[in-house]
Amino acid sequence: MFSQRALCACAIFTLACTKTYADPIELSGFATFGATYTDSDQLAFRSDVSVDDGETKQIDFGSLSRIGIQVDKRFNEDWSVTGQWVLKRHVDYSLDQLTQLAFVSYSPTPNWTVKAGRTAFDLFMMSPYRNIGYAYTETHAPVEFYGLIPHQNIDGIEISSSHGFAQGNFRTRLYAGKTKNYLSNFEYEWELELKDVLGATLSYEFNNWLLRTNYTEAEIGGQPVDDYYPLLQGAQLVPPQIWPEVLEVALDTNPIGTKLKYANVGLKYDNGQYYAQSELAYIDANSALLNDLVNGYAHVGKRWDTYSLQLGYSFTDGKAYETPEPRVRTQFTDLIFQGLDRALNYYVNDQSTISISGRYDFRADMAAKLQVEFVDLELEDNQFMLRTQSTAGKESLVVISATLDWVF
């Protein structure tokens, strides 16, 4: 269990406190006090698909609020340990979920670093500071891009390098391990385990530009969703002559063993006054559950001393699965068809958002932010937003959010 590893890490910290080293233990932290309002009767805002609680047509103070602390201890030039714990809205408030980072770091040379333990899942450009609202202009990371994959850390090993040149800086990062988090919605909760995770990130920074790309593979592990076995048992009762494909389709609703492939490319420009950032990703599971999906975002902004203004656009474009229909329609086959069709298209989303964000840095360590989002949902049963009822239709809605961010 990871909690045992966390206890070992605490023991290391305690031992470190009893001896004298060159560098003392460093304690830092961050906090966000946030509020959101969604003008929908059926859908509530949430930052990613793991969140299981939210409010519609009233102010929600829990959707963006969080607090985190980080402990760093450097023993010498080569060895250090890091731990980070974040409290925010989640299905599970166990120590395992609260622990975002817990790793030992070894740097044999100034250019190379090896980390073992729980490290940041380096899928996205904003992965290292995704929970730190003070680090970006918007009130939250783009949901269509960052909200689809709730996993923020990985238990395993990471090897990174940094190489400086006259033209810029080239960085590499390789990682392997496993991770898990929840997918949830109205009366639905499933722990999505990703095992045999293997990924690589390459980035090149020059002048005011950053070019970054990531490729990651993983296999879905754990247990099937709760609806799988009832659907399979129902499909087995349907005579093949009236629905030849039903059993094969039912078996396709089991995601366990599915191979996932994720590819991402990002570009960032920042000269201090003007900035722009964009990422585009492609996900392929080579299965009926998730054939292929494209998502991305772009935002541009300008800073005036302590004020910033940003315009953004984000989207997810998924391909719906066309579930074969029974040759003979009965009440029972219609019920099975609805269950199969919903299960096979549960992860398919078609959504876009236009956002306007403003930020005021009224102190060196604090910022106030306001954001308005115009969200367009092209498919029914949307999974990015939190449903407050069993089904939800297509809808265009507005999300207003405000945050007060602090780093210490």
Summary of the structure (lengths in Angstrom):
residues: 408
radius of gyration: 22.7
end to end distance: 31.0
largest distance: 78.4
contacts: 1331
relative contact order: 0.15
helix: 15%
strand: 50%
